[in-house]
């Protein structure tokens, strides 16, 4: 009986002691941030890992898509810089050789042009290019050298450089019929019938009695469907070059 009473008293004291402890700790328990618990921290860490994994997974496709969009533009920029810089670089190289106030008379210029043409006909394209650039470095306004260089690029199918060269020489000699005709050939090769016709028209206007330019113009006019101007040019071709073998062909088409 005494033992039982003692145990009851001990239990009551223990319960009271536990109650007092809990009461004192209650304010702290109520203000505890749930995220500070191990479970919450573990969950947060897991979410962070998943988020980073998702970012890594999407970063590569996004970068690939971005590069796919930017790549053609970067290539275009590089190509333009390359084409624009190549002629300048060659000019700079041969300009070093031109130091010392080297002068060029008509005979020397003609000889250098002939040497470049011979090299080109022999298949030595690089040698021909170097000779023409050397001539240009000595005389930066040598229209024939520029035009021959442009035709060299036209023959090697380096159409961007050919266009750049022809456009440059037209700034030096805007009334050079031969250059306009060469530009027209380039436009025809590229399939731009309208620009080809415009260039050949300009060449014809600058040199109206040149059978070659009339031939080019008639062909371009027919290609563009402009039969009116083609007939007019054909009559002029009959007048200035009645032996031209293409007259019969043009006449048959225009009947």
Buried (B, 14 or more C-beta within 10 A) or exposed (E): EEEEEEEEEEEEEEEEEEEEEEEEEEEEEEEEEEEEEEEEEEEEEEEEEEEEEEEEEEEEEEEEEEEEEEEEEEEEEEEEEEBEEBBEEBBEEBBEEBEEEEEBEEEBBEEBBEBBBEBBEEEBBEBBBBBBBBBBBBBEEBBBBBBBBBBBBBEEEBBBBBBBBBEBBBEBBEEBBBBBBBBBBBBBEEEBBEBBBBBBBBBBEBBEEBBBBBBBBBBBBBBBEBEEBBBBBBEBBBEEBEEBEBBEEBEEEBE
